Amino acid sequence: MTVQPANRGIIEPMQRSPEGAVVEATGLGMSYPVNGRRLQALAEVDFEVGAGEFVTIIGPSGCGKSTLLRLAGGLLKPDRGSITVDGDSPKAGRRSKKFGLVPQSPALLPWLTVRENLTLLPKVNRSQGRGPVGDGEIQALLEAIGLAPFADTLPSALSGGMQQRVSLARAFALRPPVLLMDEPFAALDEITRSQMRFLLLDVWRDTGATVVFVTHSIEEAVLLSDRVLVLTARPGRLSAELTIKLDRPRLRGIEDGDEFHRHTSELRAALNSAAGVSFSPEDR
């Protein structure tokens, strides 16, 4: 299925102050109990994400990328340091729905249709002052994700990629200032994953949300991001920060350009360095 570009103004974003960082971590550290000892997952992580930025976190497997996202989402409490989301603690941010979480699996309610899954969370969170999401907005989201013909279909009748589109649209339907995305496209085939990347860019552009995105894919990080934060192997520390100087909007075919390849090469080198991988001339 071809996903159509999103229309402008799909969902009115929640208003927030443009001043200061929307996500800010200072001296962030986290460890887990393992076999009677503490296993350090993150150590002294500092970073900021500005309003409307798309920032991706990448690093070797087990470096603490998902842990960092769970700390931002209030699902874990740090051992050391602090993290705030839109000026609040993650716990307070969860209560006031200041962020939306997009996990690896869609986690749709199987007894609700696509449309009902999109409208459920906005209905049960009306107390947060965003105002109801209108039928027109939901229809625009359905058209943006290419699923308007399946609005009254149950999730079990959809492919994995279609279900992930619904999960993405559901997060935007809440109008959160911040979206926390934990490898949401990891389980998809490469063609569907490519479609989802450009769909995300379309909807993100139209809502103005701040996005913190976790991925293992170098190409995905370059395509989507304003900046990429590279973590070292465990315990995760911030090893490098790369600014992606590619024009927006980013259109199909950008991956074939010289500038895109230059960015992927730079990010690959930074990731190898963070992982402690080196190459001799004979390896080239």
C-alpha positions in Angstrom: 0.0 0.0 0.0 1.3 3.5 -0.8 1.2 5.9 2.1 0.1 9.3 1.0 1.9 12.4 2.4 0.2 13.9 5.4 -1.9 17.1 5.0 -0.9 20.2 6.8 -2.4 20.7 10.3 -3.5 17.1 11.0 -3.6 17.5 14.8 -3.3 20.8 16.6 -0.2 20.4 18.9 -0.4 21.1 22.6 1.0 24.6 23.3 4.2 25.0 25.3 6.8 27.5 26.0 9.5 27.7 23.3 12.2 28.6 25.9 14.7 26.2 27.3 15.0 22.4 26.8 12.0 20.3 26.5 13.9 17.1 27.6 16.9 17.6 29.8 19.1 15.0 31.5 21.9 15.9 34.0 24.4 13.4 35.4 21.9 10.6 34.7 22.9 7.2 36.0 21.1 3.9 36.2 22.0 0.4 37.5 20.1 -2.9 37.8 20.4 -5.7 40.4 21.9 -8.8 38.7 23.0 -11.9 40.7 23.5 -10.0 43.9 25.4 -7.1 42.4 24.6 -3.9 40.6 25.0 -3.8 36.8 25.7 -0.3 35.6 23.5 0.5 32.6 24.1 4.3 32.2 26.7 6.6 33.7 26.8 10.4 33.8 24.6 11.1 30.8 23.9 14.8 30.0 21.9 16.0 27.1 19.1 18.4 26.0 16.4 18.3 23.4 14.9 21.5 22.2 11.3 22.2 21.3 10.3 20.6 18.0 13.6 18.8 17.6 13.9 15.3 16.4 16.8 13.7 18.3 17.9 10.0 17.9 19.8 7.9 20.4 22.0 5.2 18.9 24.7 2.9 20.4 25.8 -0.7 20.7 23.4 -3.4 21.9 23.0 -3.2 25.6 24.3 0.3 26.0 21.2 1.6 27.8 19.3 3.3 24.9 15.9 1.8 25.9 16.8 2.4 29.6 17.3 6.1 28.8 13.9 6.3 27.1 12.2 4.5 30.0 13.8 7.0 32.4 12.4 9.8 30.3 9.0 8.1 30.3 8.9 7.7 34.1 8.9 3.9 33.9 12.2 3.8 35.8 13.7 6.0 38.4 17.4 6.9 38.1 20.1 6.0 40.7 21.8 9.4 40.1 21.2 12.6 38.4 17.9 14.0 37.0 15.7 14.1 33.9 12.8 16.4 33.1 10.2 16.4 30.4 8.6 19.7 29.4 9.6 21.1 32.8 8.2 18.3 34.9 9.6 15.1 36.4 8.8 12.1 34.2 6.3 10.9 36.9 4.4 14.2 36.7 4.7 14.2 33.0 3.1 10.8 32.8 0.1 12.0 34.9 -0.4 15.1 32.8 0.2 13.2 29.5 3.1 15.5 28.5 4.5 12.7 26.4 3.4 9.8 24.3 5.2 6.5 24.2 5.5 4.5 21.0 6.9 1.0 21.8 8.4 -1.7 19.5 5.1 -3.6 19.4 1.8 -1.7 18.5 0.0 -2.8 21.7 -3.5 -2.1 20.2 -6.6 -3.1 22.0 -7.8 -6.1 19.9 -11.5 -5.7 20.6 -11.5 -2.1 19.2 -11.5 -1.0 15.6 -8.7 1.1 14.1 -10.8 4.3 14.6 -11.7 3.3 18.2 -8.1 2.7 19.0 -7.2 6.2 17.8 -10.0 7.9 19.7 -9.9 5.9 23.0 -6.9 7.6 24.7 -8.0 11.2 23.8 -11.4 10.4 25.2 -10.1 9.1 28.5 -7.6 12.0 28.9 -9.9 14.9 28.4 -8.9 16.3 31.8 -5.5 17.3 30.5 -6.9 20.4 28.9 -6.1 19.7 25.2 -9.8 19.6 24.2 -11.4 16.8 22.3 -9.9 15.4 19.1 -12.6 16.0 16.5 -13.8 13.5 13.9 -12.2 15.5 11.2 -8.8 15.3 12.9 -9.1 11.5 13.3 -10.2 11.1 9.7 -7.1 13.2 8.6 -4.9 11.0 10.7 -6.4 7.9 9.1 -5.8 9.3 5.6 -2.3 10.3 6.6 -1.4 6.8 7.6 -3.1 5.3 4.6 -5.7 3.4 6.6 -8.9 5.3 6.0 -10.4 2.2 4.2 -9.7 0.1 7.3 -11.1 2.5 9.9 -13.7 0.0 11.1 -11.4 -3.0 11.0 -10.1 -4.9 14.0 -6.3 -5.0 14.5 -6.2 -8.8 13.9 -7.1 -8.2 10.3 -4.2 -5.8 9.7 -0.6 -6.6 8.9 2.2 -5.8 11.3 3.1 -2.7 9.4 -0.5 -1.5 9.4 -0.8 -2.0 13.1 2.3 0.0 13.7 0.9 2.9 11.7 -2.1 2.9 14.0 0.2 2.9 17.0 2.0 5.9 15.6 -1.2 7.8 14.8 -2.6 7.0 18.3 0.4 8.6 19.9 0.0 11.8 17.8 -3.8 11.8 18.5 -3.0 12.6 22.2 -1.3 15.8 21.1 1.6 15.3 23.4 4.4 17.9 23.4 7.0 15.0 23.4 7.0 11.6 21.7 9.3 8.9 23.1 9.9 6.2 20.4 11.7 2.9 21.2 12.7 1.2 18.0 9.1 1.3 16.7 10.0 0.0 13.2 12.4 -2.7 14.3 10.1 -5.6 13.5 9.1 -4.4 10.1 10.4 -5.5 6.7 12.7 -3.0 5.0 10.1 -1.8 2.5 7.5 -1.2 5.1 10.1 0.3 7.4 11.1 2.8 4.8 7.4 3.8 4.3 7.0 4.3 8.1 10.1 6.5 8.3 8.6 9.0 5.7 5.2 8.7 7.3 6.7 9.6 10.6 8.4 12.6 9.1 5.2 13.8 7.5 3.1 13.6 10.7 5.9 15.0 12.9 6.3 18.0 10.6 2.5 18.8 10.8 2.3 18.5 14.6 5.5 20.1 15.8 6.1 17.6 18.5 9.5 17.0 20.1 10.7 13.5 19.3 13.3 11.3 21.2 13.8 8.2 19.0 15.8 5.1 19.7 17.2 2.9 16.8 19.9 0.5 15.8 19.8 1.7 12.2 22.4 4.2 11.1 20.4 5.1 7.9 17.2 5.5 9.9 19.0 7.9 12.4 20.4 10.0 9.6 17.1 10.2 7.6 15.0 11.2 10.6 17.1 13.3 12.9 18.2 16.9 13.5 20.8 15.5 15.9 22.1 12.0 16.8 23.4 11.1 20.2 25.9 8.2 20.3 26.2 6.1 23.5 29.2 4.0 24.4 29.0 0.3 25.2 27.7 -0.4 28.8 27.7 1.6 30.9 26.3 4.0 28.4 27.9 7.4 28.3 27.5 10.1 25.7 30.3 9.5 23.2 29.4 11.8 20.3 26.8 14.2 19.1 26.3 14.6 15.4 24.2 17.4 13.7 22.5 16.1 10.6 22.8 18.9 8.0 20.3 17.7 5.5 17.5 20.0 4.2 13.9 19.5 5.3 11.5 18.2 4.2 13.4 15.0 3.5 12.0 13.4 0.5 12.3 9.9 -1.0 15.5 9.4 -2.8 17.6 11.4 -0.3 19.3 8.2 0.8 21.0 8.0 -2.6 22.7 11.4 -2.3 26.3 12.1 -1.5 25.5 14.2 1.6 23.4 11.4 3.0 26.2 8.9 2.5 28.7 11.3 4.1 26.5 11.6 7.2 26.1 7.8 7.4 29.8 7.3 7.2 30.4 9.9 9.9 27.8 8.2 12.2 29.2 4.8 11.5 32.7 5.9 12.5 31.3 7.5 15.7 29.4 4.3 16.5 32.4 2.1 15.9 34.5 4.3 18.1 31.8 4.2 20.8 31.7 0.4 20.6 35.5 0.2 20.7 35.8 -1.1 17.2 38.9 -0.1 15.1 39.9 -0.9 11.6 43.4 -1.2 10.1 44.1 -0.2 6.4 44.1 -4.0 5.5 40.5 -4.2 6.7 39.2 -1.7 4.1 
